[in-house]
Amino acid sequence: MDEAFDAAGTALCCAAAIRLGGAVQVLTTRSGLLDHYSPIMAGLENITAFLDGRGLDDDLLGSAFAESWSLDARYPAELAGHAFVKGWSSLVFGTVVLTRSKQQNITAAQTLEFASKAAASWPTAVHIGSFDSLLRFEAACQQEAEARMQEDGLPALWKLTENRSKQYRQTTEQLIG
């Protein structure tokens, strides 16, 4: 691994992409675009495997990169969640770029901003625990993810991410009925 590679930052970005991906899974299923979502998630799963010590699969990452680049254009603008999908696509795009330290022109902090922008674009109030906005929930998730990773390592981060992804899915199911 390149010395300039930010493993912790990439892990937090990947966790955010998977977390928000829970909502995008529901949105792309509804819009008939699940076949474009699946390669993106395969690429993110490859990044988690890479961060856990396995190799990167350039084909999976290439597919994730390409799909993230154009998913927002495919997602119907008239459907609720369009801006969210667009922000998520940018988050995935940035996360994939972070795995290529020699080619990156973006930092993990800049990439995480896409998660915040996506959450800020959520079209309705939410009810997740004590949170009434997805932006506040996402900010708390980012802080919690960083603390969990520092305290308990990557396996704890991935478990937390899975749980938060379910909350994003449930919130989206409530949005679309």
ZIRA-V207288 format. One record per residue. N is the residue number from 1. RES is the residue in one small letter. SS is DSSP state (helix for helix, strand for strand, loop for the rest). PSI is psi in whole degrees, -180 to 180 (none if undefined). BURIAL is 1 if it has 16 or more other ideal C-beta (glycine too) atoms within 10 Angstrom, else 0. Layout:
BEGIN
N/RES/SS/PSI/BURIAL  N/RES/SS/PSI/BURIAL
END
This chain:
BEGIN
1/m/loop/139/0  2/d/loop/140/0  3/e/loop/-29/0  4/a/loop/-9/0  5/f/loop/129/0  6/d/loop/88/1  7/a/helix/-44/0  8/a/helix/-45/0  9/g/helix/-41/1  10/t/helix/-40/1  11/a/helix/-43/1  12/l/helix/-37/1  13/c/helix/-42/1  14/c/helix/-42/1  15/a/helix/-42/1  16/a/helix/-42/1  17/a/helix/-40/1  18/i/helix/-42/1  19/r/helix/-55/1  20/l/helix/-25/1  21/g/helix/-24/1  22/g/helix/-41/1  23/a/helix/-41/1  24/v/helix/-32/1  25/q/helix/-46/1  26/v/helix/-45/1  27/l/helix/-42/1  28/t/helix/-30/1  29/t/helix/-47/0  30/r/helix/-35/1  31/s/helix/2/1  32/g/loop/20/0  33/l/loop/18/1  34/l/helix/-33/0  35/d/helix/-16/0  36/h/helix/-26/1  37/y/helix/-41/1  38/s/helix/-44/0  39/p/helix/-29/1  40/i/helix/-46/1  41/m/helix/-35/1  42/a/helix/-40/1  43/g/helix/-41/1  44/l/helix/-40/1  45/e/helix/-34/1  46/n/helix/-36/1  47/i/helix/-40/1  48/t/helix/-41/1  49/a/helix/-41/0  50/f/helix/-45/1  51/l/helix/-24/1  52/d/loop/5/0  53/g/loop/2/0  54/r/loop/177/0  55/g/loop/161/0  56/l/loop/140/1  57/d/loop/107/1  58/d/helix/-32/0  59/d/helix/-45/0  60/l/helix/-44/1  61/l/helix/-38/1  62/g/helix/-42/0  63/s/helix/-43/1  64/a/helix/-43/1  65/f/helix/-50/1  66/a/helix/-44/1  67/e/helix/-39/1  68/s/helix/-30/1  69/w/helix/-31/0  70/s/helix/-1/0  71/l/helix/-41/1  72/d/helix/-30/1  73/a/helix/-30/0  74/r/helix/-29/0  75/y/loop/125/1  76/p/loop/125/0  77/a/loop/-26/0  78/e/loop/-10/0  79/l/loop/144/0  80/a/loop/140/0  81/g/loop/0/1  82/h/helix/-48/1  83/a/helix/-34/1  84/f/helix/-47/1  85/v/helix/-41/1  86/k/helix/-45/1  87/g/helix/-41/1  88/w/helix/-42/1  89/s/helix/-40/1  90/s/helix/-39/1  91/l/helix/-46/1  92/v/helix/-47/1  93/f/helix/-51/1  94/g/helix/-38/1  95/t/helix/-43/1  96/v/helix/-43/1  97/v/helix/-35/1  98/l/helix/-23/1  99/t/loop/-10/1  100/r/loop/73/0  101/s/loop/-32/0  102/k/loop/-19/0  103/q/loop/-2/0  104/q/loop/139/1  105/n/loop/24/0  106/i/loop/148/1  107/t/loop/167/0  108/a/helix/-40/1  109/a/helix/-42/0  110/q/helix/-39/0  111/t/helix/-42/1  112/l/helix/-25/1  113/e/helix/-31/1  114/f/helix/-35/1  115/a/helix/-43/1  116/s/helix/-41/1  117/k/helix/-41/1  118/a/helix/-48/1  119/a/helix/-38/1  120/a/helix/-24/1  121/s/loop/-2/1  122/w/loop/132/1  123/p/loop/-7/0  124/t/loop/167/0  125/a/loop/157/0  126/v/loop/168/1  127/h/loop/86/0  128/i/strand/104/1  129/g/loop/-126/0  130/s/loop/5/0  131/f/strand/136/1  132/d/loop/0/0  133/s/loop/144/0  134/l/helix/-30/1  135/l/helix/-45/1  136/r/helix/-41/0  137/f/helix/-45/1  138/e/helix/-40/1  139/a/helix/-43/1  140/a/helix/-38/0  141/c/helix/-41/1  142/q/helix/-42/1  143/q/helix/-44/0  144/e/helix/-41/0  145/a/helix/-45/1  146/e/helix/-45/1  147/a/helix/-44/0  148/r/helix/-42/1  149/m/helix/-43/1  150/q/helix/-39/0  151/e/helix/-43/0  152/d/helix/0/0  153/g/loop/-177/0  154/l/helix/-42/1  155/p/helix/-40/0  156/a/helix/-37/0  157/l/helix/-45/1  158/w/helix/-37/1  159/k/helix/-45/0  160/l/helix/-43/1  161/t/helix/-43/1  162/e/helix/-44/0  163/n/helix/-43/0  164/r/helix/-33/1  165/s/helix/-38/1  166/k/helix/-38/0  167/q/helix/-39/1  168/y/helix/-43/1  169/r/helix/-47/1  170/q/helix/-41/0  171/t/helix/-41/1  172/t/helix/-38/1  173/e/helix/-36/0  174/q/helix/-37/0  175/l/helix/-46/1  176/i/helix/-5/0  177/g/loop/none/0
END
